[in-house]
């Protein structure tokens, strides 16, 4: 019998998706803040690393680049859907709401800049994920 550790809801969801597609590679990407001298991150986020450490998933890194945050850009785009001509004031309201919403996120928060459409630069890591088939004991 395989022992599955206690998992957090977001880990369970990721594992469920992988288990639903056992013979497929799932392509994901996630963001890390650019810190210091632009050195790339050496680890996966803890919620993914825990699944790797427990031998529940396998990961292959397929890409790593620095770009403006896609998460922030998408959130801003959704916020602006009903605004004809967004202004600096709209940006400030969105930025405050975005920062408050991300306060308890799993990945360290990257706060957008105070200038209009000043998105954070982030590392974007692209990965292929596959569920590990447990061996019978």
C-alpha positions as CSV (number, residue, x, y, z in Angstrom):
1,X,0.0,0.0,0.0
2,X,1.4,3.4,-1.0
3,X,1.4,6.1,1.7
4,X,0.2,9.5,0.4
5,X,1.3,12.4,2.7
6,X,-1.0,15.1,3.9
7,X,-1.4,17.4,0.9
8,X,-2.7,21.0,0.7
9,X,-5.8,21.7,-1.5
10,X,-3.7,23.2,-4.3
11,X,-1.3,20.2,-4.2
12,X,-4.3,17.8,-4.3
13,X,-5.8,19.7,-7.3
14,X,-2.5,19.5,-9.2
15,X,-2.2,15.8,-8.4
16,X,-5.8,15.1,-9.4
17,X,-5.2,16.7,-12.8
18,X,-2.1,14.7,-13.3
19,X,-3.8,11.4,-12.3
20,X,-6.7,12.1,-14.7
21,X,-4.2,12.1,-17.5
22,X,-1.7,9.4,-16.5
23,X,-0.2,8.9,-19.9
24,X,0.0,12.5,-20.8
25,X,2.5,15.3,-20.2
26,X,0.9,18.4,-18.6
27,X,2.6,21.6,-19.6
28,X,2.6,24.3,-16.9
29,X,4.4,27.5,-16.3
30,X,4.8,29.6,-13.1
31,X,6.5,32.8,-12.0
32,X,9.2,33.7,-9.6
33,X,10.3,37.2,-8.6
34,X,13.6,38.4,-10.1
35,X,15.8,39.0,-7.0
36,X,19.4,40.2,-6.8
37,X,21.6,39.8,-9.8
38,X,19.0,38.2,-12.0
39,X,20.1,34.7,-11.0
40,X,17.5,32.1,-12.0
41,X,15.6,30.3,-9.2
42,X,17.2,26.9,-8.3
43,X,14.1,25.3,-6.9
44,X,10.5,24.8,-7.8
45,X,7.8,26.4,-5.5
46,X,7.4,24.4,-2.3
47,X,4.0,23.1,-3.3
48,X,5.5,21.5,-6.4
49,X,8.8,20.5,-4.7
50,X,6.9,18.6,-2.0
51,X,5.1,16.5,-4.7
52,X,8.5,15.8,-6.4
53,X,10.1,14.9,-3.0
54,X,7.3,12.4,-2.3
55,X,7.8,10.9,-5.7
56,X,4.2,11.7,-6.8
57,X,5.1,13.6,-9.9
58,X,8.1,14.0,-12.2
59,X,9.1,17.4,-13.7
60,X,11.2,18.3,-16.7
61,X,12.1,22.0,-17.1
62,X,11.5,23.0,-20.7
63,X,12.1,26.8,-20.5
64,X,13.2,29.6,-18.3
65,X,13.0,33.3,-19.3
66,X,12.6,36.8,-17.8
67,X,9.5,38.7,-18.8
68,X,6.9,41.0,-17.4
69,X,4.5,39.1,-15.1
70,X,1.8,37.4,-17.1
71,X,-0.3,36.9,-14.0
72,X,-0.3,40.7,-13.4
73,X,-1.0,41.5,-17.0
74,X,-4.0,39.1,-17.2
75,X,-5.4,40.5,-13.9
76,X,-5.1,44.0,-15.2
77,X,-6.7,43.1,-18.5
78,X,-9.7,41.6,-16.7
79,X,-10.0,44.6,-14.5
80,X,-10.0,46.9,-17.5
81,X,-12.6,45.0,-19.5
82,X,-15.3,47.6,-18.6
83,X,-13.1,50.6,-18.6
84,X,-13.0,52.6,-21.9
85,X,-9.7,54.4,-21.2
86,X,-7.9,53.3,-18.0
87,X,-6.1,55.9,-16.1
88,X,-3.3,56.1,-13.4
89,X,-6.1,56.2,-10.8
90,X,-7.6,52.9,-12.1
91,X,-4.1,51.5,-12.0
92,X,-3.7,52.5,-8.3
93,X,-7.1,50.9,-7.4
94,X,-6.2,47.7,-9.3
95,X,-2.7,47.6,-7.8
96,X,-4.0,47.9,-4.3
97,X,-6.7,45.2,-4.8
98,X,-4.2,42.9,-6.6
99,X,-1.7,43.2,-3.8
100,X,-4.3,42.5,-1.1
101,X,-5.7,39.5,-3.1
102,X,-2.2,37.9,-3.4
103,X,-1.2,38.5,0.2
104,X,-1.7,34.8,1.1
105,X,-0.6,33.3,-2.2
106,X,1.5,30.1,-2.5
107,X,4.2,31.8,-4.6
108,X,5.9,34.9,-3.1
109,X,4.0,38.0,-4.1
110,X,5.4,40.3,-6.8
111,X,4.0,43.8,-6.4
112,X,3.4,45.7,-9.6
113,X,5.1,49.1,-9.8
114,X,3.3,52.3,-9.0
115,X,3.6,53.7,-12.5
116,X,0.9,53.0,-15.1
117,X,1.2,49.4,-16.4
118,X,4.5,48.9,-14.6
119,X,4.3,45.1,-14.3
120,X,7.0,43.2,-12.3
121,X,9.8,41.4,-14.1
122,X,9.6,37.8,-13.2
123,X,11.3,34.5,-14.1
124,X,8.9,32.3,-16.0
125,X,9.7,28.6,-15.7
126,X,8.0,26.3,-18.1
127,X,7.7,22.6,-17.1
128,X,6.4,19.3,-18.3
129,X,4.7,17.4,-15.4
130,X,3.8,13.7,-15.3
131,X,2.3,11.7,-12.5
132,X,4.6,9.0,-11.1
133,X,3.0,5.5,-11.1
134,X,3.5,4.0,-7.6
135,X,5.1,0.5,-7.6
136,X,3.2,-2.2,-5.9
137,X,4.9,-3.4,-2.7
